[in-house]
Amino acid sequence: MRTKKVLASAASALSILAATVLLPQAAAAASGDTLKAVQARGHLACTGHNGSFEGFAEVDDKGNWKGFDVDYCRAVATAVFGDPSKVAFLPVSWAQRFPSLQSGELDVVIKATGWTMSRDTELGLQFSVPYFLGLTQVMVPKSLGVSDVKGLEGGTACVEAGTSTERQAANYFKRVGVNVKLITFEKTTEARAAYFGGRCDSFIQWGPNLATARLAAPKPEDHIILPDNLALEAEAAVVRQGDDPWLDIVNWTFFTTWLAEEYGITSKNVDEMKAKPADETVAKLLGVTPGYGSRLGLPDDWGYKVIKLVGNSKEIYDRSLGEGSPYKLPRGLNNLWSNGGVLYPAGLD
């Protein structure tokens, strides 16, 4: 009995010590100085996923993370440290991402998060520029014989709990007058498994994820994505309210990858472009001309390192979701403005 008490006392002491060590960093983050807290800790704390979110956040059996959102976490870590490996991924659920950010466990949420008014005004959060756009859609078994959402009357739909997708589905069904019971799950993988297991008549998800889920099905041809678009959602990164300098770093990380693509700068030719910049924008972006880092509290060559070590926006998309991935999803709206999409970077003046 005495041994148990001694061990319990030791564990308690270690917990207090850990809390004492972490408290200054958490306090700094909460007070709006996330950059200093991240630098003091020595790594970025960014969102992973509690399961597999194909194309955006996947982890292999060795614990290695990959995906579109994962690469942008690495890009932010590179901006701060010059090293994409200086990031720890916290595998949070959809419902837990905001509490984890508010508590200081996370420094930024980059997790296919829809920018909504309630989140923006009521939860103490700030949103970045949208970095991805996706439609919310419905997948059904072809055998159901349904051609649109109205055919789901009286049926059920699998959906993740605590997501904007859940609210969008409820609002859409109410608006079009269709009675569908939503069955919620904490994890994407659980909702998907329930649908493919026949527990729900339909599966409601963000369009890109429905496409990847369909591809992973034993017989993809047995499932169809209905033509109805429940919503168009702008996905943005999230930081704590009141930390504008940190939000600037996140925004300009996105802009850097977009500018690099716009100017034809890739991870493979960036050294050549830096040695002989085509114009002043390229010179500033790659740190040849001073100023790109000092405005953000970063080294002036941080943009060069992001492009060199992580890539431009096309490279990131292609290897995660596009032609270099198993999913081969058309880029569509998520192209740059110059390629028929809607993404555009801010100017460097």
Secondary structure as GFF3:
##gff-version 3
##sequence-region A 1 349
A	DSSP	alpha_helix	2	30	.	.	.	ID=ss1
A	DSSP	alpha_helix	34	41	.	.	.	ID=ss2
A	DSSP	beta_strand	44	47	.	.	.	ID=ss3
A	DSSP	beta_strand	58	59	.	.	.	ID=ss4
A	DSSP	beta_strand	65	66	.	.	.	ID=ss5
A	DSSP	alpha_helix	68	81	.	.	.	ID=ss6
A	DSSP	beta_strand	87	90	.	.	.	ID=ss7
A	DSSP	alpha_helix	97	103	.	.	.	ID=ss8
A	DSSP	beta_strand	109	114	.	.	.	ID=ss9
A	DSSP	alpha_helix	117	122	.	.	.	ID=ss10
A	DSSP	beta_strand	125	141	.	.	.	ID=ss11
A	DSSP	three_ten_helix	142	144	.	.	.	ID=ss12
A	DSSP	three_ten_helix	149	152	.	.	.	ID=ss13
A	DSSP	beta_strand	156	160	.	.	.	ID=ss14
A	DSSP	alpha_helix	164	176	.	.	.	ID=ss15
A	DSSP	beta_strand	181	185	.	.	.	ID=ss16
A	DSSP	alpha_helix	188	196	.	.	.	ID=ss17
A	DSSP	beta_strand	202	206	.	.	.	ID=ss18
A	DSSP	alpha_helix	207	216	.	.	.	ID=ss19
A	DSSP	three_ten_helix	220	222	.	.	.	ID=ss20
A	DSSP	beta_strand	223	225	.	.	.	ID=ss21
A	DSSP	beta_strand	231	240	.	.	.	ID=ss22
A	DSSP	alpha_helix	244	262	.	.	.	ID=ss23
A	DSSP	alpha_helix	270	275	.	.	.	ID=ss24
A	DSSP	alpha_helix	280	285	.	.	.	ID=ss25
A	DSSP	three_ten_helix	294	296	.	.	.	ID=ss26
A	DSSP	alpha_helix	302	309	.	.	.	ID=ss27
A	DSSP	alpha_helix	313	320	.	.	.	ID=ss28
A	DSSP	three_ten_helix	332	334	.	.	.	ID=ss29
A	DSSP	three_ten_helix	337	339	.	.	.	ID=ss30
###
